[in-house]
Amino acid sequence: MIDAYEEPGTPDTRGGWRYLWWLVRCQPGRAVTGALLGSVWMVLLAAQPYLMARAVDDGLVPGRLGVLAGWAAAMFVLGSVNAWVSIMRHRTMTRVRMDANFRTVKVVMGQVVRLGAALPRRAGAGEVVTIGVGDVQTIAQALTVVGPGTGSAVVYVVVAGVLLTISVPLAAVVVLGLPVIALVTGPLTVRLQREVSTYRERQGVLTARIGDLAGGLRVLNGLGGKGLFADAFRADSQRLRAQGYRVGAVTGWVQALGVGLPTLFLAVVTWLAARLAAQGAISIGQLVSVYGYVAMLVGPVAFFVEATYELNRGVVAARRVVRLLRLEPEPDDGTRQAPERPAELHDPASGVRVVPGRLTALAAARPAEAVAVVDRLGRFGPTDATWGGVRLDAVPLAQVRARIRVADNEADLFAGPLREVVAAERTPDESALSGALHAAAAEDVVRGLPDGPDGAVAGQGRSLSGGQRQRVRLVRALLADPEVLLAVEPTSALDAHTEAAVARRLREAREGRTTVVVSTSPLVLDRADTVVFLVDGKIAASGPHRRLLAAEPGYRALVARDTERDMERDAEPDTEADGERDAEGIAR
């Protein structure tokens, strides 16, 4: 099975079937072993009716108790051996499925990391989440055909050959039975694949809407749009439910036929065999064996139908994975070298100039406009920004990422010890960690963990409050210690007292280094060397905070509005819990 640190290989992204075959080729030894064990297991199952027939014909005769006991002992030994084979088959196929599962997870995660900032523009969050929680398992389950699927095909041929020695008509019925079942269930499986594909599309859309709703609940509530968004979510979920009923209807027919047709098949063959036995064409023992053969074939025939169902689902899931794997990151055609020393960053689209070694604040009535400037200065998308006179997109991306870091207040937090959660390229030493915790006023986060810095933090910081998560993200950004730090709203979830401490300490921690902060908080703006006031995405004014307050009515109105918002926020001690209750209400 693939190791946690092993390279997963290069997936075949030419289609869903190709991807499934690639997963099989990645573990040829295990796949062959699973097919061999599955075939042996099925053939040994088919051997039991033969032994039963011999016991009936040779042992149920007066004076042949020893012969009967011998055949019974042979059946017991064969059953015991087959039980061991079954255990090994199941163990092997479990490893096949787990390898496919882990390998798919690794290639998907590698692609997500490779896409980087381009991922949100190329694939929806709901699509990625649905692949992770559903498609991976479906793909792994589809590989069941490697073992039992091969064994079912082998035993079908073997039983048909054995029946040919008993009766040609019976063998003909068995040989022709599988194509008839395929003709009956074939159209249903094609329809099932189509319905499952539609269901997956709508499931991805709904998952993305859930993420949007949870992430923007407070904003929507403030704008009065929570009800509208909830209505859209409710309509989407109802459409998904209706599509799920359609998938369930087709699935029900496929599974019903998977059980019903083999049972009908068994009844027809048994009736024919009984007629032949009554006519004296076959012996009683052969009649018993025919019944045993066909009863045993119910499993493989039902599995053929089930395998078709699983393969269709697996191909749909594999196509989703392949679609993600085909996405390409932003082209990196950079050939120019980055400036050797700290240099000015300039965004022509907005007119913003970031002087090296200073703390610059971006304030905008529409926060998205300031975030767009940060994205261009951090090269998170198309940009005309320059760095020391050199176009930022002409510099190799690796050099940009090494020296310019964007700290988003919604950035992901992984699960693990706090020390590792905030680590950058390497685990920080105690002095660096203590300094960053102090600068971000995050000492209380450490005190709240049972093991201090080695205490565990849940994924996405779910075990922390909103303000604590924000400060942990700031600690991580400070520990990275980049030449240029672009921080988006690093204090928006903090109370006024903590925000003032963070603003003061952030300036001290970044003294002499280039820092850009997106904020409309007067506590942060007052600490900046230069405040850039943006209107409609362009500079309207720039200068010290106090001068802008006196000279710019628009800026003064913006900051005053933010001050009122801070006062309201401080008056609400548990806004995060209120947000969670709102989310639960919408979900209901």
Secondary structure as GFF3:
##gff-version 3
##sequence-region A 1 588
A	DSSP	alpha_helix	16	25	.	.	.	ID=ss1
A	DSSP	alpha_helix	28	54	.	.	.	ID=ss2
A	DSSP	pi_helix	55	59	.	.	.	ID=ss3
A	DSSP	alpha_helix	65	115	.	.	.	ID=ss4
A	DSSP	three_ten_helix	116	118	.	.	.	ID=ss5
A	DSSP	alpha_helix	119	122	.	.	.	ID=ss6
A	DSSP	alpha_helix	125	130	.	.	.	ID=ss7
A	DSSP	pi_helix	131	135	.	.	.	ID=ss8
A	DSSP	alpha_helix	136	142	.	.	.	ID=ss9
A	DSSP	three_ten_helix	143	146	.	.	.	ID=ss10
A	DSSP	alpha_helix	148	166	.	.	.	ID=ss11
A	DSSP	alpha_helix	168	215	.	.	.	ID=ss12
A	DSSP	alpha_helix	217	223	.	.	.	ID=ss13
A	DSSP	alpha_helix	226	278	.	.	.	ID=ss14
A	DSSP	alpha_helix	284	325	.	.	.	ID=ss15
A	DSSP	beta_strand	345	347	.	.	.	ID=ss16
A	DSSP	beta_strand	352	354	.	.	.	ID=ss17
A	DSSP	beta_strand	359	364	.	.	.	ID=ss18
A	DSSP	alpha_helix	367	377	.	.	.	ID=ss19
A	DSSP	beta_strand	386	387	.	.	.	ID=ss20
A	DSSP	beta_strand	390	391	.	.	.	ID=ss21
A	DSSP	three_ten_helix	392	394	.	.	.	ID=ss22
A	DSSP	alpha_helix	397	403	.	.	.	ID=ss23
A	DSSP	beta_strand	404	408	.	.	.	ID=ss24
A	DSSP	beta_strand	416	417	.	.	.	ID=ss25
A	DSSP	alpha_helix	418	421	.	.	.	ID=ss26
A	DSSP	alpha_helix	430	439	.	.	.	ID=ss27
A	DSSP	alpha_helix	443	447	.	.	.	ID=ss28
A	DSSP	three_ten_helix	452	454	.	.	.	ID=ss29
A	DSSP	beta_strand	456	457	.	.	.	ID=ss30
A	DSSP	three_ten_helix	459	461	.	.	.	ID=ss31
A	DSSP	alpha_helix	466	480	.	.	.	ID=ss32
A	DSSP	beta_strand	484	488	.	.	.	ID=ss33
A	DSSP	alpha_helix	496	509	.	.	.	ID=ss34
A	DSSP	beta_strand	514	518	.	.	.	ID=ss35
A	DSSP	alpha_helix	522	525	.	.	.	ID=ss36
A	DSSP	beta_strand	530	535	.	.	.	ID=ss37
A	DSSP	beta_strand	538	543	.	.	.	ID=ss38
A	DSSP	alpha_helix	545	551	.	.	.	ID=ss39
A	DSSP	alpha_helix	553	571	.	.	.	ID=ss40
A	DSSP	alpha_helix	575	587	.	.	.	ID=ss41
###
